[in-house]
């Protein structure tokens, strides 16, 4: 296994077999040998092993008995059965009982090494998959949804209530409100979390291909079907299928989907037989399905089948109190990703973020904050920098900006505020780049820019810039005899 030698337990009452395994495998693996089934079970129950080689016929507890206990007592240890009774019946019985593989006596070194390598590789894949599932569960668990507004508290309460069931869920709301995030939270908070979460955008798939995409096809079913293909419904077996923008399905495909949901069977395009599937369905749309039903554009029976447990996602303008939480969440994420130290938003910038209507909702806010992080060198994000991101009006919304002044006094105050903020950001960028060009030596930076060193350090202090905040992550030290500027503020 990665990072350590594989630990293998060999359980066989034949000393020749035990020593052969030791001779063949000990160069690359750590081995423990046991002569009886009871000793083997005791070792498996008390020590960690990556693999076990177990004789099918033992004088006390045989290989099949050990296999039957494995799922409850040591489920992560693949077991290879060693058998001198190499019949198809014994091999099939061992595999059916849970053996990863079997190997017949007498075996060659190459046969043993190949079987062991195959099992070790499979265990590594299973371990990596489990770690990925755990990481995804952490990322998409209910507590990862950011929001403290009353509207989001209602959503979170509904998600918690439905996650533990297998009920079909319909998530509605404007584009960018986080419908898929809620669907993932439902999946990773459910008993199906070990299964796959499969997402399909029903509006992004070519209509002529959606049946093959969802239900699969067999070779020769249509022109270009050169091989069998498993559909996403089958891929999501024992997991969750997320049908995004489900309103884009044609009426014919809606009828097929309804039949699949009701019968729990799916028939691939061109196939004669259907196969059973165990799938939890979560659908989402930004359109009013009830209205589409009335217009004859969506099947009423499918609507009621999907709308078992509805969750309505609020728009961002309906939960403005969540904007600071979300903005700081995205700021931290993108700052870490781009290896920047950006502290916060200025009060003026945050006020602007809260007052903007966000027609693109949380997705638009995320995109704006990502652009801000790209444009900002460090420190705090100011209003002037934010206005740059709104220079082009977002689709569906007007340009953002401060409230229009009502008096000449307010106009002068707004001018002063924007001017001071723009100058401050320019000064910060000037200081950071001057230090970077001169290997973070403030003496040389002052000389290059034509400033007195004391003035440069005073300007650094005024902006709260400390050397440790602007050094690259590798920790490039200041050169020469220059000391890091003090921060007296």
Backbone torsions as a table, in degrees:
resi	resn	phi	psi	omega
1	UNK	NA	155.9	-179.2
2	UNK	-60.9	127.3	174.8
3	UNK	91.9	-12.4	177.0
4	UNK	-157.3	160.6	176.8
5	UNK	-72.9	139.7	-179.4
6	UNK	-65.5	132.8	177.7
7	UNK	-98.4	122.1	-176.8
8	UNK	-121.4	133.6	174.4
9	UNK	-102.5	128.2	176.1
10	UNK	-110.9	120.0	-179.6
11	UNK	-117.1	107.6	-179.2
12	UNK	-157.9	136.3	-178.7
13	UNK	-80.6	-6.2	178.7
14	UNK	-94.1	113.2	-177.2
15	UNK	-62.5	-32.6	179.2
16	UNK	-62.3	-42.1	179.1
17	UNK	-66.1	-44.2	-180.0
18	UNK	-59.4	-46.5	-178.1
19	UNK	-69.1	-32.9	176.8
20	UNK	-64.0	-44.7	177.3
21	UNK	-61.1	-41.6	-179.5
22	UNK	-63.5	-44.0	-178.0
23	UNK	-65.5	-40.1	-175.7
24	UNK	-76.1	-36.8	-168.5
25	UNK	-105.2	-18.2	-169.2
26	UNK	-67.3	-19.6	-179.5
27	UNK	-66.9	-34.4	-176.1
28	UNK	-110.0	-13.8	-174.2
29	UNK	-134.0	158.1	172.9
30	UNK	-94.9	126.4	-175.0
31	UNK	-114.4	146.8	168.3
32	UNK	-125.7	136.1	-175.3
33	UNK	-111.6	139.1	176.8
34	UNK	-136.8	140.4	-176.1
35	UNK	-96.9	-13.9	-178.3
36	UNK	-130.6	159.5	178.2
37	UNK	-64.7	-37.7	-179.5
38	UNK	-64.8	-41.7	177.7
39	UNK	-64.3	-37.7	178.5
40	UNK	-64.8	-44.5	178.1
41	UNK	-62.9	-40.3	179.2
42	UNK	-62.5	-41.7	179.9
43	UNK	-66.6	-44.4	-179.9
44	UNK	-63.7	-32.7	-178.9
45	UNK	-80.1	-15.2	-174.1
46	UNK	-116.7	-18.1	-176.6
47	UNK	-131.1	153.3	178.5
48	UNK	-81.6	131.1	175.9
49	UNK	-129.9	150.5	176.9
50	UNK	-93.0	-18.4	-175.5
51	UNK	-165.0	150.0	175.0
52	UNK	-131.1	134.8	172.6
53	UNK	-107.1	115.2	-170.5
54	UNK	-126.2	130.2	177.7
55	UNK	-69.1	139.1	-179.6
56	UNK	-66.7	-40.8	-177.0
57	UNK	-111.1	111.4	177.9
58	UNK	-123.0	156.3	-175.2
59	UNK	-68.2	-23.5	-178.2
60	UNK	-116.6	-79.2	-180.0
61	UNK	-104.6	115.4	-175.4
62	UNK	-81.0	173.6	-177.6
63	UNK	-60.8	-38.7	179.6
64	UNK	-65.4	-37.6	178.6
65	UNK	-66.1	-40.1	177.4
66	UNK	-64.2	-40.5	178.3
67	UNK	-60.7	-38.4	-177.9
68	UNK	-68.9	-29.0	178.9
69	UNK	-84.8	-18.0	-173.1
70	UNK	-58.7	-46.1	-175.6
71	UNK	-56.9	-34.8	-178.6
72	UNK	-88.1	-35.0	-171.5
73	UNK	-97.2	-36.8	179.7
74	UNK	-148.2	69.2	-172.7
75	UNK	-67.0	-19.9	-175.8
76	UNK	-91.4	3.5	-177.0
77	UNK	-104.1	109.6	174.9
78	UNK	-67.9	142.7	-177.1
79	UNK	-119.5	126.1	173.1
80	UNK	-102.7	124.7	-179.7
81	UNK	-85.5	132.5	173.3
82	UNK	-102.3	125.7	-177.5
83	UNK	-136.5	137.6	172.2
84	UNK	-97.5	-3.7	-179.4
85	UNK	-107.4	65.9	-170.1
86	UNK	-77.7	80.4	173.0
87	UNK	-113.2	156.7	178.7
88	UNK	-60.2	-38.3	-177.4
89	UNK	-62.5	-46.8	-178.5
90	UNK	-67.6	-38.2	179.5
91	UNK	-64.7	-46.1	-179.7
92	UNK	-63.4	-41.2	179.6
93	UNK	-63.1	-40.8	179.5
94	UNK	-64.6	-44.2	-179.2
95	UNK	-66.7	-41.2	178.2
96	UNK	-62.9	-33.3	-179.2
97	UNK	-76.2	-14.9	175.4
98	UNK	129.6	3.3	178.8
99	UNK	-65.7	140.8	176.0
100	UNK	-69.5	-39.2	-176.9
101	UNK	-163.7	176.7	173.1
102	UNK	-140.3	155.7	179.4
103	UNK	-137.5	137.2	-173.0
104	UNK	-96.1	141.9	171.2
105	UNK	-83.9	142.2	-7.5
106	UNK	-80.2	144.3	-179.7
107	UNK	-113.9	155.2	177.6
108	UNK	-90.5	161.2	175.4
109	UNK	-55.5	-40.3	-179.6
110	UNK	-64.6	-40.8	179.7
111	UNK	-64.0	-43.4	-179.8
112	UNK	-66.1	-46.7	-178.7
113	UNK	-63.2	-38.7	179.5
114	UNK	-64.8	-43.0	179.7
115	UNK	-64.9	-42.2	179.6
116	UNK	-65.5	-45.3	-179.4
117	UNK	-61.7	-39.8	178.5
118	UNK	-62.4	-43.5	-179.2
119	UNK	-68.6	-41.4	179.9
120	UNK	-63.8	-42.4	179.4
121	UNK	-63.2	-41.6	178.7
122	UNK	-64.3	-40.9	179.0
123	UNK	-64.6	-37.8	178.5
124	UNK	-63.7	-42.3	178.8
125	UNK	-63.2	-42.5	179.2
126	UNK	-64.7	-40.5	178.6
127	UNK	-64.6	-44.2	179.6
128	UNK	-63.5	-38.9	179.4
129	UNK	-64.7	-41.6	179.3
130	UNK	-63.7	-42.1	178.7
131	UNK	-63.4	-39.2	177.9
132	UNK	-65.6	-42.7	178.4
133	UNK	-60.9	-41.6	179.2
134	UNK	-65.7	-40.2	178.7
135	UNK	-64.9	-41.9	178.3
136	UNK	-66.1	-39.9	178.9
137	UNK	-61.8	-41.3	178.0
138	UNK	-63.6	-41.5	-176.3
139	UNK	-69.7	-36.7	-172.5
140	UNK	-110.0	10.9	178.1
141	UNK	-66.6	164.5	-173.5
142	UNK	-56.0	-38.6	-176.6
143	UNK	-67.7	-12.7	180.0
144	UNK	-81.0	-11.0	178.7
145	UNK	-77.3	121.4	-173.5
146	UNK	-86.7	126.2	177.2
147	UNK	159.2	136.2	178.7
148	UNK	-126.4	4.7	179.7
149	UNK	-70.0	161.6	178.8
150	UNK	-61.3	-37.7	-179.7
151	UNK	-62.9	-42.0	-179.8
152	UNK	-75.7	-30.0	176.0
153	UNK	-63.0	-36.5	176.8
154	UNK	-65.9	-42.1	178.6
155	UNK	-61.8	-47.9	-178.3
156	UNK	-61.8	-37.4	178.3
157	UNK	-63.6	-41.5	178.7
158	UNK	-66.0	-41.7	179.4
159	UNK	-60.3	-44.7	179.4
160	UNK	-62.6	-38.9	-178.2
161	UNK	-67.6	-38.6	-173.0
162	UNK	-91.5	-19.3	-173.8
163	UNK	-59.1	-37.5	-176.6
164	UNK	-78.9	1.7	179.6
165	UNK	-109.2	178.8	173.6
166	UNK	-106.6	12.6	-175.4
167	UNK	-65.2	147.1	175.7
168	UNK	-73.4	139.3	-175.9
169	UNK	-121.6	138.2	174.2
170	UNK	-116.0	114.6	-179.5
171	UNK	-103.0	121.8	-178.8
172	UNK	-118.8	159.3	179.2
173	UNK	150.3	167.5	-178.8
174	UNK	-64.4	161.2	176.6
175	UNK	-61.0	139.1	176.2
176	UNK	85.2	8.3	-178.2
177	UNK	-86.8	-8.1	178.0
178	UNK	101.2	31.0	-177.8
179	UNK	-64.6	-41.7	179.6
180	UNK	-68.2	-35.8	177.5
181	UNK	-60.2	-40.2	177.5
182	UNK	-66.5	-41.2	178.7
183	UNK	-61.3	-42.4	178.5
184	UNK	-66.2	-38.9	178.6
185	UNK	-62.2	-39.3	177.3
186	UNK	-62.0	-46.0	-178.7
187	UNK	-64.0	-51.1	-174.0
188	UNK	-76.9	-4.9	173.3
189	UNK	-104.0	7.3	-175.9
190	UNK	-107.7	175.3	177.1
191	UNK	-70.1	-9.7	-179.8
192	UNK	-91.9	8.6	-173.5
193	UNK	-59.1	-25.7	178.2
194	UNK	-76.6	-19.7	176.5
195	UNK	-81.9	-179.8	-175.4
196	UNK	-87.3	144.9	168.9
197	UNK	-101.2	113.6	-175.6
198	UNK	-113.6	122.8	-178.8
199	UNK	-111.9	137.8	174.9
200	UNK	-136.3	131.0	175.3
201	UNK	-90.1	105.8	-175.1
202	UNK	-66.9	-15.6	178.3
203	UNK	-92.9	-12.0	-176.6
204	UNK	-97.5	-13.3	-179.2
205	UNK	-91.8	136.0	177.4
206	UNK	-54.4	129.3	-176.7
207	UNK	-52.5	-35.4	-179.0
208	UNK	-71.2	-14.4	-176.9
209	UNK	-108.7	-6.5	-172.7
210	UNK	-64.0	-34.4	179.5
211	UNK	-65.1	-44.5	177.6
212	UNK	-64.8	-39.0	-178.9
213	UNK	-63.9	-44.7	-176.6
214	UNK	-80.9	-44.6	-168.7
215	UNK	-107.4	-10.4	-179.9
216	UNK	83.9	174.9	176.8
217	UNK	-151.5	162.5	175.8
218	UNK	-103.7	159.8	-179.8
219	UNK	-57.4	131.2	178.7
220	UNK	84.1	3.9	-177.8
221	UNK	-64.2	-30.7	178.2
222	UNK	-157.9	170.3	-179.5
223	UNK	-59.7	125.6	-178.9
224	UNK	97.3	-9.9	178.2
225	UNK	-83.1	81.4	-173.2
226	UNK	-85.0	-9.1	179.4
227	UNK	-155.4	160.7	175.1
228	UNK	-62.9	146.8	177.1
229	UNK	-137.1	130.8	177.4
230	UNK	-81.1	129.5	179.1
231	UNK	-78.3	168.4	-176.4
232	UNK	-68.0	-28.2	176.1
233	UNK	-61.7	-46.0	178.8
234	UNK	-68.0	-37.1	178.7
235	UNK	-60.8	-33.6	-178.3
236	UNK	-85.4	8.6	-179.9
237	UNK	-53.7	130.6	-176.9
238	UNK	67.3	13.0	176.8
239	UNK	-130.0	-145.5	-176.2
240	UNK	-128.0	134.0	174.0
241	UNK	-106.8	121.3	179.4
242	UNK	-101.2	114.1	-179.3
243	UNK	-99.0	91.9	-179.4
244	UNK	-80.2	142.9	-178.6
245	UNK	50.3	51.7	-176.6
246	UNK	-62.9	-21.8	-179.3
247	UNK	-65.8	-13.8	-179.0
248	UNK	-82.9	-6.1	177.4
249	UNK	-69.7	142.9	175.9
250	UNK	-70.3	164.2	-179.8
251	UNK	-61.7	-36.9	178.3
252	UNK	-64.4	-44.8	179.8
253	UNK	-69.3	-30.9	174.9
254	UNK	-62.5	-40.4	-179.6
255	UNK	-64.9	-41.3	179.0
256	UNK	-65.7	-42.9	179.6
257	UNK	-62.1	-42.2	178.9
258	UNK	-59.0	-43.3	-179.5
259	UNK	-64.5	-40.1	179.3
260	UNK	-63.4	-44.6	-178.6
261	UNK	-64.6	-42.3	-175.4
262	UNK	-74.0	-38.7	-176.3
263	UNK	-91.3	-14.4	-174.6
264	UNK	57.5	34.5	176.6
265	UNK	-134.4	147.3	178.1
266	UNK	-130.4	136.0	177.6
267	UNK	-115.3	120.0	179.3
268	UNK	-65.6	152.2	178.1
269	UNK	-59.6	125.5	179.7
270	UNK	88.4	-5.8	-179.1
271	UNK	-88.4	152.6	179.1
272	UNK	-93.3	-22.8	-176.7
273	UNK	-118.6	148.0	175.5
274	UNK	-96.8	156.2	177.8
275	UNK	-120.2	147.5	179.7
276	UNK	-72.0	141.7	175.7
277	UNK	-136.2	148.2	178.0
278	UNK	-120.3	93.7	-171.7
279	UNK	-127.6	139.4	171.3
280	UNK	-98.8	130.7	-175.4
281	UNK	-106.6	131.0	169.8
282	UNK	-125.9	121.5	-179.7
283	UNK	-111.4	156.2	179.7
284	UNK	-144.9	150.5	176.8
285	UNK	-159.2	152.0	174.1
286	UNK	-102.7	10.1	-179.6
287	UNK	-112.0	161.5	-179.6
288	UNK	-86.3	101.6	-176.4
289	UNK	-63.5	-35.6	-179.3
290	UNK	-61.0	-39.5	178.8
291	UNK	-68.2	-39.8	178.5
292	UNK	-64.5	-35.3	175.6
293	UNK	-61.2	-45.3	179.4
294	UNK	-63.0	-31.4	179.6
295	UNK	-86.2	0.5	179.2
296	UNK	77.0	18.1	-177.2
297	UNK	-103.6	-4.5	176.9
298	UNK	-144.4	137.2	-175.2
299	UNK	-68.0	131.8	-179.6
300	UNK	-65.4	-40.4	-178.4
301	UNK	-66.2	-36.7	177.4
302	UNK	-70.3	-37.0	178.4
303	UNK	-58.4	-46.5	-178.8
304	UNK	-70.7	-29.8	177.9
305	UNK	-69.4	-36.1	-179.6
306	UNK	-82.2	-31.7	-172.6
307	UNK	-87.7	36.3	179.4
308	UNK	-65.3	-45.1	-178.6
309	UNK	-134.0	94.7	-176.6
310	UNK	-82.4	141.7	172.7
311	UNK	-130.0	119.6	179.7
312	UNK	-98.0	119.4	179.6
313	UNK	-84.5	127.8	178.5
314	UNK	-74.5	149.3	173.7
315	UNK	-72.5	163.9	-178.3
316	UNK	-68.0	-32.1	179.3
317	UNK	-70.6	-15.5	176.5
318	UNK	-88.4	-5.3	177.6
319	UNK	-141.1	56.5	-176.4
320	UNK	-59.4	-27.5	-179.5
321	UNK	-65.1	-15.3	176.9
322	UNK	-86.7	-11.6	-176.0
323	UNK	-59.3	-46.7	178.6
324	UNK	-59.0	-41.9	178.5
325	UNK	-60.9	-47.8	-178.4
326	UNK	-66.3	-43.0	-178.4
327	UNK	-62.1	-43.3	179.5
328	UNK	-70.5	-33.4	176.0
329	UNK	-61.1	-48.2	179.6
330	UNK	-69.3	-34.4	178.8
331	UNK	-62.1	-44.5	179.2
332	UNK	-65.2	-42.1	-178.3
333	UNK	-63.4	-50.0	-175.2
334	UNK	-75.1	-30.1	176.3
335	UNK	-64.2	-43.6	178.4
336	UNK	-65.2	-40.8	-178.5
337	UNK	-65.0	-34.5	-177.5
338	UNK	-99.1	8.5	177.2
339	UNK	56.0	46.9	176.9
340	UNK	-118.7	154.8	175.6
341	UNK	-109.6	94.3	178.7
342	UNK	-117.9	119.7	-167.7
343	UNK	-75.2	-52.1	-170.0
344	UNK	-170.7	-173.2	172.2
345	UNK	-101.1	145.7	172.9
346	UNK	-67.8	157.8	179.1
347	UNK	-55.7	-37.8	-179.7
348	UNK	-66.3	-40.9	179.3
349	UNK	-66.5	-41.7	180.0
350	UNK	-65.3	-38.6	177.7
351	UNK	-60.3	-40.2	179.0
352	UNK	-66.4	-41.6	178.0
353	UNK	-60.6	-41.2	-177.3
354	UNK	-70.0	-35.9	-175.5
355	UNK	-81.1	-18.4	-179.3
356	UNK	-70.0	147.0	-173.6
357	UNK	-82.1	-15.1	176.7
358	UNK	49.2	67.9	178.0
359	UNK	-62.0	-25.6	177.1
360	UNK	-91.5	4.0	175.0
361	UNK	60.0	-146.7	-172.5
362	UNK	-62.8	-34.3	179.0
363	UNK	-62.6	-41.1	179.2
364	UNK	-66.4	-41.9	178.1
365	UNK	-60.3	-43.5	178.3
366	UNK	-59.5	-44.5	-179.3
367	UNK	-64.6	-40.5	179.9
368	UNK	-64.8	-44.3	-179.9
369	UNK	-65.0	-37.0	177.4
370	UNK	-62.3	-42.3	177.4
371	UNK	-63.8	-39.1	179.1
372	UNK	-61.2	-42.0	-179.6
373	UNK	-65.2	-38.5	177.5
374	UNK	-62.0	-39.8	-174.2
375	UNK	-83.5	-17.9	-173.2
376	UNK	-100.5	130.9	-178.0
377	UNK	-78.3	-37.6	-177.9
378	UNK	176.9	-176.4	179.2
379	UNK	74.3	-136.8	-178.9
380	UNK	-109.3	154.0	177.4
381	UNK	-87.1	124.2	-177.3
382	UNK	-100.0	173.7	-177.5
383	UNK	-65.7	-39.0	-179.1
384	UNK	-62.0	-43.0	178.5
385	UNK	-64.9	-38.5	179.6
386	UNK	-63.8	-40.0	-179.7
387	UNK	-62.5	-30.2	176.9
388	UNK	-61.1	-37.0	-178.9
389	UNK	-70.7	-19.6	179.4
390	UNK	-104.2	17.5	-178.6
391	UNK	-61.3	-35.9	176.3
392	UNK	-102.5	120.6	-177.5
393	UNK	-57.4	131.2	176.9
394	UNK	-63.7	151.0	178.1
395	UNK	-59.3	129.1	177.2
396	UNK	85.5	-0.2	-179.4
397	UNK	-145.1	157.0	178.6
398	UNK	-80.9	171.3	179.9
399	UNK	-67.3	143.3	177.9
400	UNK	-84.7	165.8	177.8
401	UNK	168.4	172.1	178.8
402	UNK	-67.2	161.7	177.3
403	UNK	-58.1	138.6	-178.7
404	UNK	-66.2	125.9	-179.6
405	UNK	-60.8	145.8	-179.4
406	UNK	-102.0	-18.3	-178.4
407	UNK	-133.7	164.6	177.7
408	UNK	-62.4	-35.4	179.3
409	UNK	-64.7	-42.7	177.5
410	UNK	-65.8	-37.3	178.1
411	UNK	-62.7	-45.8	179.2
412	UNK	-63.7	-38.8	179.1
413	UNK	-65.8	-41.2	178.7
414	UNK	-64.8	-41.6	177.5
415	UNK	-58.7	-46.4	-178.4
416	UNK	-62.6	-43.4	-178.5
417	UNK	-63.1	-46.9	-179.5
418	UNK	-65.8	-39.2	-179.4
419	UNK	-65.3	-45.5	-179.4
420	UNK	-64.0	-38.7	-179.2
421	UNK	-68.5	-42.0	179.3
422	UNK	-64.2	-42.3	179.3
423	UNK	-63.9	-41.0	-179.6
424	UNK	-62.3	-43.3	179.4
425	UNK	-66.7	-36.8	178.1
426	UNK	-65.2	-41.7	179.2
427	UNK	-63.9	-41.8	179.2
428	UNK	-61.5	-46.3	179.3
429	UNK	-62.9	-39.2	178.5
430	UNK	-59.9	-45.9	-178.5
431	UNK	-65.4	-46.8	-176.9
432	UNK	-63.6	-44.7	-178.9
433	UNK	-68.5	-36.4	178.6
434	UNK	-62.6	-41.9	178.8
435	UNK	-68.6	-39.5	179.5
436	UNK	-63.6	-42.2	-179.5
437	UNK	-63.4	-24.1	-175.3
438	UNK	-113.5	31.9	176.2
439	UNK	54.0	34.7	176.0
440	UNK	62.3	30.0	174.8
441	UNK	-100.6	109.5	-174.1
442	UNK	-69.6	-26.5	177.2
443	UNK	-65.2	-48.7	180.0
444	UNK	-68.1	-35.7	177.7
445	UNK	-62.6	-40.3	178.1
446	UNK	-64.8	-42.9	179.8
447	UNK	-63.4	-43.6	-177.5
448	UNK	-65.0	-37.4	-176.6
449	UNK	-88.7	-5.3	179.4
450	UNK	78.0	25.2	179.8
451	UNK	-109.1	156.3	168.4
452	UNK	-71.3	141.6	-179.1
453	UNK	-58.7	-38.1	-180.0
454	UNK	-65.3	-36.6	178.7
455	UNK	-69.1	-38.6	178.9
456	UNK	-64.1	-42.3	179.3
457	UNK	-67.0	-35.2	177.3
458	UNK	-64.6	-39.4	179.1
459	UNK	-67.3	-37.4	175.3
460	UNK	-60.6	-43.6	179.7
461	UNK	-65.5	-38.6	-178.7
462	UNK	-59.9	-35.3	-178.3
463	UNK	-95.5	7.1	177.2
464	UNK	66.4	26.4	-179.5
465	UNK	-89.8	119.4	174.7
466	UNK	-107.7	148.3	-175.8
467	UNK	-57.0	-38.0	-177.5
468	UNK	-66.4	-21.4	-179.8
469	UNK	-80.5	-23.0	-174.8
470	UNK	-112.6	-6.0	174.7
471	UNK	-66.0	145.9	175.3
472	UNK	-62.8	160.9	-174.7
473	UNK	-60.6	-24.6	178.7
474	UNK	-70.9	-12.0	176.0
475	UNK	80.1	45.4	176.9
476	UNK	-61.4	121.9	-175.8
477	UNK	-79.3	153.4	173.4
478	UNK	-59.8	140.6	-177.5
479	UNK	-89.7	161.5	175.8
480	UNK	66.8	-149.8	-176.8
481	UNK	-100.0	11.8	-176.9
482	UNK	-73.0	133.5	177.9
483	UNK	-94.2	150.4	176.1
484	UNK	-59.5	141.0	-179.3
485	UNK	-64.5	141.8	177.5
486	UNK	-75.4	152.9	174.8
487	UNK	-120.0	97.5	-176.3
488	UNK	-85.8	-6.6	-178.4
489	UNK	-88.0	NA	NA
